[in-house]
């Protein structure tokens, strides 16, 4: 079916649903329906900043479908088939008990069957989710608690994240795709709020360097929706008695993509109601440790203390 895609559908979609953290597998059974199709990465402009690096990270680590390509609103009509799928950046807007929370994701989805029964433009209600990967964004995004304000906030942003997505880079995208593949092929419905403790790999971390991107240490004030400086990394890691190194996002990206030996790195991911602390193996993309905490919005010394205690007991 030939369709035209509106800009808001291409990049930032707004849903009302129950949300989970880092990686959630909604329905792995759909994988059988899309493996022979094309996956479209929805962008505003195919020449967005670092487009080649993001596309390479996708193409070199994507085996779930036949091929993967960028799709923008400037493309001519596109022939979408029932076996095709999409990757898009999305915002989830959840209102419950007079409280509004906002979550940001990379969403992997396909079209519902009803879309192919009518000749019309693709709408948000046509989305049938397969999996979601949670993204941590700059504090301003959490106080924009209306559809129109969120659209305005991300108006100039494309698939590169425009500097407002923290846990986002070609290297991290590579690891997300690796992990997504592992989880989907496991065929289970997974909620990433679940704790993860990899008893085989965590002991290796005790003798390896844990890399922490500097955005982990940004202080976030949930009541006013902005950052208030940064925490002293040495204080946060005072009870983590193993090797570690604080790096920039660019430095971490280089380590993931160019280091011959896999590294372990820690991501602190926050949304407007909770946080998740996880450790990633850069070689496989696997999450070897994950802890979720509700109503907590900053990386604290206790988070690193818990990590150290857990791996010391194994």
Backbone torsions as a table, in degrees:
resi	resn	phi	psi	omega
1	UNK	NA	133.2	175.7
2	UNK	-83.1	132.2	-177.7
3	UNK	-136.6	159.7	169.8
4	UNK	-115.6	135.3	-174.7
5	UNK	-106.5	127.3	177.9
6	UNK	-76.9	156.6	-174.2
7	UNK	-61.2	-42.2	-176.4
8	UNK	-68.6	-32.0	175.3
9	UNK	-69.0	-35.7	-178.0
10	UNK	-63.0	-40.6	-171.4
11	UNK	-115.3	-60.7	-174.1
12	UNK	-117.2	108.7	-179.6
13	UNK	-104.4	150.0	-174.4
14	UNK	-122.0	119.5	-175.4
15	UNK	-121.0	156.8	171.4
16	UNK	-118.3	107.7	-174.8
17	UNK	-162.1	175.8	175.3
18	UNK	-82.1	134.0	-173.2
19	UNK	-114.4	149.3	173.7
20	UNK	-126.3	174.7	-171.7
21	UNK	-90.7	-148.9	-159.4
22	UNK	-25.7	-69.8	176.0
23	UNK	-127.6	127.2	177.3
24	UNK	-122.6	126.5	173.9
25	UNK	-95.0	112.7	-177.4
26	UNK	-82.1	-47.6	-177.5
27	UNK	-156.5	94.4	-179.4
28	UNK	-69.9	-17.5	-178.4
29	UNK	-65.1	-23.4	-179.6
30	UNK	-69.1	-15.6	-178.2
31	UNK	-57.9	-37.8	179.5
32	UNK	-62.9	-27.9	-176.8
33	UNK	-82.5	-16.9	-172.6
34	UNK	-117.9	-4.7	-171.2
35	UNK	-62.0	-24.5	179.6
36	UNK	-99.1	7.9	-178.7
37	UNK	-100.3	-171.9	177.2
38	UNK	-104.3	139.9	173.2
39	UNK	-101.8	124.8	-179.8
40	UNK	-101.1	125.9	175.2
41	UNK	-92.8	113.9	-170.5
42	UNK	-84.8	120.1	-176.4
43	UNK	-132.8	165.0	173.5
44	UNK	-78.8	-45.4	-177.6
45	UNK	-139.1	130.4	-176.9
46	UNK	-66.8	-14.1	178.0
47	UNK	-102.9	32.4	178.1
48	UNK	-62.9	160.4	-178.5
49	UNK	-53.6	132.0	179.7
50	UNK	62.7	25.9	-177.3
51	UNK	-56.7	-42.6	-177.9
52	UNK	-63.8	-37.6	-179.3
53	UNK	-70.7	-40.3	177.4
54	UNK	-66.5	-42.3	-179.3
55	UNK	-65.9	-39.3	177.6
56	UNK	-62.5	-41.9	178.5
57	UNK	-60.5	-36.5	178.7
58	UNK	-72.8	-51.4	-174.4
59	UNK	-64.7	-35.8	-176.9
60	UNK	-78.0	-13.0	-176.1
61	UNK	-127.8	16.0	-176.3
62	UNK	-109.2	114.9	179.4
63	UNK	-129.9	6.8	-176.1
64	UNK	-77.3	-27.8	178.5
65	UNK	-132.9	174.7	-173.3
66	UNK	-61.7	-43.6	177.2
67	UNK	-155.7	170.7	-177.9
68	UNK	-140.6	139.5	-178.0
69	UNK	-151.7	161.3	177.0
70	UNK	-80.9	147.0	177.8
71	UNK	-137.6	123.1	-179.9
72	UNK	-118.5	167.1	178.1
73	UNK	-68.5	-13.2	178.7
74	UNK	-89.1	-5.2	178.2
75	UNK	-69.1	151.9	172.6
76	UNK	-66.3	176.3	179.2
77	UNK	-50.9	137.7	-175.7
78	UNK	-112.2	138.3	179.6
79	UNK	-88.5	102.5	-179.0
80	UNK	-96.8	130.8	-179.8
81	UNK	-110.8	160.0	-179.7
82	UNK	-56.9	-25.1	-179.4
83	UNK	-88.7	4.5	-179.3
84	UNK	-86.6	163.1	-178.1
85	UNK	-144.4	174.8	-172.7
86	UNK	-141.7	149.8	167.3
87	UNK	-119.6	125.2	-178.7
88	UNK	-146.9	149.3	173.8
89	UNK	-80.7	133.5	-174.2
90	UNK	-140.2	154.3	172.5
91	UNK	-114.5	132.0	178.3
92	UNK	-108.2	124.9	-173.2
93	UNK	-111.9	111.0	-173.1
94	UNK	-118.1	121.3	176.3
95	UNK	-117.4	122.9	-178.7
96	UNK	-151.3	131.5	179.6
97	UNK	53.8	45.1	177.9
98	UNK	64.3	16.8	177.1
99	UNK	-119.1	132.4	179.3
100	UNK	-110.0	127.3	175.4
101	UNK	-123.8	150.4	-177.8
102	UNK	-124.4	135.1	-179.9
103	UNK	-128.4	144.0	-178.4
104	UNK	-119.7	137.1	-172.5
105	UNK	-139.7	159.0	154.2
106	UNK	-98.3	119.0	-175.2
107	UNK	-109.0	135.4	175.1
108	UNK	-108.3	120.4	-172.6
109	UNK	-149.7	166.9	173.6
110	UNK	-130.0	176.2	-178.3
111	UNK	-90.4	143.5	172.9
112	UNK	-67.6	153.3	-177.4
113	UNK	-57.6	-33.9	-175.8
114	UNK	-61.9	-25.3	-179.0
115	UNK	-61.8	-35.9	-174.2
116	UNK	-82.2	-1.6	179.9
117	UNK	-90.3	-9.5	-180.0
118	UNK	-134.8	146.9	178.6
119	UNK	-90.2	92.1	-176.6
120	UNK	-154.1	173.2	178.9
121	UNK	-70.1	150.0	176.8
122	UNK	-69.3	130.9	179.9
123	UNK	-116.8	163.9	-179.7
124	UNK	-60.1	-34.1	-178.8
125	UNK	-68.5	-10.9	178.1
126	UNK	-81.5	-10.4	-175.4
127	UNK	-71.8	130.8	176.8
128	UNK	-120.5	98.3	-170.0
129	UNK	-69.3	144.1	175.0
130	UNK	-108.6	-45.1	-179.3
131	UNK	-158.4	159.1	177.8
132	UNK	-138.0	144.0	177.0
133	UNK	-120.6	120.7	-175.1
134	UNK	-73.7	141.5	179.5
135	UNK	-120.9	142.5	177.9
136	UNK	-98.7	128.7	-173.2
137	UNK	-120.2	168.8	179.3
138	UNK	-63.4	151.8	-173.0
139	UNK	-56.9	-32.7	-177.9
140	UNK	-57.7	-27.7	-178.0
141	UNK	-67.4	-22.5	-176.6
142	UNK	-86.4	-14.9	178.2
143	UNK	-98.8	-2.0	177.1
144	UNK	-87.3	70.9	-167.8
145	UNK	-92.8	50.4	170.5
146	UNK	-150.5	153.6	-179.3
147	UNK	-55.5	-47.1	-174.9
148	UNK	-65.0	-39.9	-179.0
149	UNK	-69.2	-37.3	177.8
150	UNK	-65.9	-41.0	177.0
151	UNK	-60.0	-43.8	-180.0
152	UNK	-63.9	-39.6	-177.3
153	UNK	-61.7	-39.1	-176.8
154	UNK	-101.3	16.6	-174.6
155	UNK	-59.1	-36.8	-176.6
156	UNK	-98.8	10.5	-175.8
157	UNK	-98.6	144.3	175.5
158	UNK	-123.9	-162.0	-172.5
159	UNK	-65.1	-15.0	177.2
160	UNK	-77.4	-10.9	177.5
161	UNK	92.1	-10.7	174.7
162	UNK	56.8	22.2	179.1
163	UNK	82.0	-0.8	-178.2
164	UNK	-104.5	-6.7	174.4
165	UNK	-98.7	122.7	-175.6
166	UNK	-79.9	-58.2	-176.5
167	UNK	-85.5	61.1	-172.6
168	UNK	-150.3	121.7	177.4
169	UNK	-169.5	167.3	177.2
170	UNK	-56.8	-39.4	179.7
171	UNK	-66.7	-46.1	178.3
172	UNK	-65.5	-36.5	176.6
173	UNK	-61.6	-41.1	175.7
174	UNK	-54.4	-49.6	-179.1
175	UNK	-65.7	-36.1	176.5
176	UNK	-61.7	-42.3	-179.5
177	UNK	-66.5	-38.4	177.1
178	UNK	-63.0	-46.3	-178.2
179	UNK	-68.0	-39.8	178.1
180	UNK	-59.3	-41.9	179.4
181	UNK	-62.8	-45.9	179.7
182	UNK	-59.2	-47.3	-175.5
183	UNK	-69.5	-41.9	-179.8
184	UNK	-65.7	-39.8	-179.5
185	UNK	-72.7	-17.7	173.6
186	UNK	-71.0	-20.2	173.4
187	UNK	73.3	23.0	-178.0
188	UNK	-115.3	152.4	173.2
189	UNK	-84.2	118.7	-171.2
190	UNK	-123.7	135.6	171.7
191	UNK	-108.4	125.8	-174.2
192	UNK	-76.8	-3.3	171.6
193	UNK	-69.4	-16.4	179.7
194	UNK	-65.9	141.0	176.3
195	UNK	-67.4	146.0	176.5
196	UNK	-125.8	129.7	175.1
197	UNK	-137.7	102.6	179.7
198	UNK	-85.6	103.0	-172.9
199	UNK	-71.6	-16.2	178.4
200	UNK	-85.5	-40.5	-173.9
201	UNK	-92.6	-28.1	-178.4
202	UNK	-59.8	-38.5	175.7
203	UNK	-60.9	-30.8	176.9
204	UNK	-66.5	-33.6	179.9
205	UNK	-62.6	-31.8	-178.8
206	UNK	-60.4	-26.2	-179.3
207	UNK	-110.5	12.1	179.6
208	UNK	-119.1	166.8	176.3
209	UNK	-83.6	128.0	174.0
210	UNK	-92.2	121.3	-179.9
211	UNK	-95.0	134.2	-179.5
212	UNK	-125.5	115.2	176.0
213	UNK	-64.3	144.0	-172.9
214	UNK	-65.4	-19.7	178.5
215	UNK	-67.6	-15.4	176.3
216	UNK	-61.5	-23.3	-170.5
217	UNK	-101.2	9.8	176.6
218	UNK	-68.8	130.9	176.0
219	UNK	-80.0	130.6	-179.1
220	UNK	-118.9	126.7	176.6
221	UNK	-100.6	104.3	-174.2
222	UNK	-67.8	-23.1	-175.3
223	UNK	-78.9	-29.4	179.1
224	UNK	-112.5	-6.9	174.0
225	UNK	70.6	41.8	174.8
226	UNK	-147.5	173.7	177.1
227	UNK	-94.9	150.0	-175.3
228	UNK	-124.7	39.7	-179.1
229	UNK	103.2	-156.7	-178.9
230	UNK	-133.7	153.6	174.5
231	UNK	-80.4	152.2	173.1
232	UNK	-74.5	117.5	-175.6
233	UNK	-59.1	-36.2	-178.6
234	UNK	-65.0	-31.4	176.7
235	UNK	-72.9	-42.6	179.6
236	UNK	-62.8	-34.2	-176.3
237	UNK	-100.8	18.2	-176.4
238	UNK	-59.2	-32.8	-178.5
239	UNK	-104.6	15.3	174.9
240	UNK	-103.2	98.4	-170.9
241	UNK	-96.6	55.8	177.8
242	UNK	-145.7	164.6	-177.4
243	UNK	-62.8	140.2	175.3
244	UNK	-150.9	163.1	177.8
245	UNK	-150.8	131.3	176.2
246	UNK	-89.3	130.3	-177.6
247	UNK	-131.8	163.7	173.5
248	UNK	-76.9	166.2	175.8
249	UNK	-60.7	-41.3	178.8
250	UNK	-62.9	-40.7	178.5
251	UNK	-65.1	-41.6	177.6
252	UNK	-63.6	-42.0	179.9
253	UNK	-59.0	-42.4	178.9
254	UNK	-64.6	-40.3	178.8
255	UNK	-63.5	-41.2	-179.4
256	UNK	-65.5	-43.5	-172.2
257	UNK	-86.8	-27.8	-170.2
258	UNK	-116.4	-16.4	-178.8
259	UNK	-71.6	129.6	-179.7
260	UNK	-68.5	-34.7	-179.9
261	UNK	-99.7	134.7	178.7
262	UNK	-58.3	146.6	175.8
263	UNK	-117.4	167.5	171.7
264	UNK	-112.6	133.7	178.0
265	UNK	-136.3	151.4	-176.3
266	UNK	-104.6	132.1	174.8
267	UNK	-115.7	132.8	172.6
268	UNK	-107.8	116.6	-174.6
269	UNK	-119.3	125.7	-178.9
270	UNK	-121.0	150.6	167.7
271	UNK	-126.3	-164.8	-174.4
272	UNK	-84.3	4.0	179.4
273	UNK	-135.9	-6.1	-175.2
274	UNK	-167.7	-176.1	176.7
275	UNK	-142.7	160.5	173.4
276	UNK	-135.5	136.5	177.6
277	UNK	-116.2	122.4	-176.4
278	UNK	-140.0	155.4	177.7
279	UNK	-117.9	130.8	-174.4
280	UNK	-114.2	140.4	169.9
281	UNK	-88.8	115.2	-174.5
282	UNK	-70.1	-18.8	-179.6
283	UNK	-77.1	-38.8	-176.4
284	UNK	-110.7	-16.1	-175.2
285	UNK	82.3	-2.1	-176.9
286	UNK	-68.4	142.3	168.7
287	UNK	-85.9	116.4	-177.1
288	UNK	-96.9	-11.5	179.1
289	UNK	-154.8	137.1	177.9
290	UNK	-154.9	134.5	176.0
291	UNK	-137.4	134.5	-179.9
292	UNK	-111.9	139.8	178.4
293	UNK	-134.8	124.9	177.3
294	UNK	-79.2	150.9	175.5
295	UNK	53.3	40.4	175.4
296	UNK	-139.5	134.4	-165.8
297	UNK	-129.4	4.8	179.4
298	UNK	-136.1	155.0	174.4
299	UNK	-75.9	126.7	-174.7
300	UNK	-121.2	162.7	-179.7
301	UNK	-59.4	-32.7	179.0
302	UNK	-63.8	-30.3	178.0
303	UNK	-64.7	-42.7	179.8
304	UNK	-75.0	-32.3	175.8
305	UNK	-63.5	-42.8	178.7
306	UNK	-63.3	-41.1	178.0
307	UNK	-61.1	-47.0	-178.4
308	UNK	-64.3	-42.6	179.5
309	UNK	-62.6	-40.7	-178.7
310	UNK	-63.8	-47.6	-176.3
311	UNK	-75.1	-22.7	178.6
312	UNK	-73.4	-24.5	-178.3
313	UNK	-82.5	-12.8	-174.4
314	UNK	-88.4	NA	NA
